[in-house]
Amino acid sequence: MKPVAPPGGFRGPVKRSITIAGHATSISLEPGFWTALEDAAARRSLPLSALVAAIDAVRIEGDDPPNLASAIRSWLLGEVGVR
């Protein structure tokens, strides 16, 4: 079966600034990932910045941490059960 484009088509990353740990950082994610991240924060009754800070804290515990955007994408995929 041939893949189909997601609703709205394929779209490149959108950069946003978020304050975590007291400093502003820019994160570039595709719109679908921003939506999924906002939904995850809402389900937890957290501000978006608090969820990103929590993901960042787990990310930096690793031996070879990826960049924050990659960590967010990986975390979101884990949230929906993609391995």
N, C-alpha and C positions, 0 to 999 in steps of 0.2 A: 504494500500500500504506500502510495506517495505521501510524504509529509505535507501538511498544510501550514500556512502562516498563522500565527496566533491572532486573536481578535485585535484589530487595529494595525496589523502588520508587524514586521520586524522593526524595532527601533533601537537606536544606539543608547549608550549610557547618558544619564543625566547627573550632573554634579550638584551636590548640596553641601552646605556647611552645617555641621552639628558640633555642639560644645559637649565634650566629654572630658572628665577629669580636670575640669577647669580651663580647658583650652579648646579653641576652635580647630576643627579638622574638616577637610573636604573629602567627600566620599562620592565616587562615581558608580552608579548602579543603573541597570536597565529599568525602565518604568515598571515592569512587572515585578521586579525584585523590591522596588520601593513600596509598591502596593502590598506585597506579601509581608514586608517588614512592618509597615504601618498596621496591618491587620493583626500581626503577632503581638505588637505592643498593646493594641486595644484589647485583645483577648486577655492580656495579663494586667490590664488597667495600669499600664506604665506609659510615661512619656517616651516618645521615640528615642530621645537622647539617652534615657536610662537603659533601655534595652540594648542600644548600640554599645554603651559603656560596659554592660554586663558581658556581651559577646566579646568585646575587646579584652576584658580582664581574663576570660578563659583563653582567648587566642594567645596572649603573651606568656601564658604558663607553659606553652609547648617548647620543645627543643629548637625547632626551626619554624617560628611562626610565619604564616603567610601574611600578605598585606591585609588590611582591615576589610576591604571590599570582597576579597576572596573568602575571608573567614565568614562574612555575613552571608554570602551566597551559599557556602557549604552548610552553615548552620540552618538556613532556610530549607535547603534540600533535605536535611536531616529531620526537620520539623514535619515535612510532608511524607516522610518515609522512603525517600530515595537514597539508595546506598551507593 
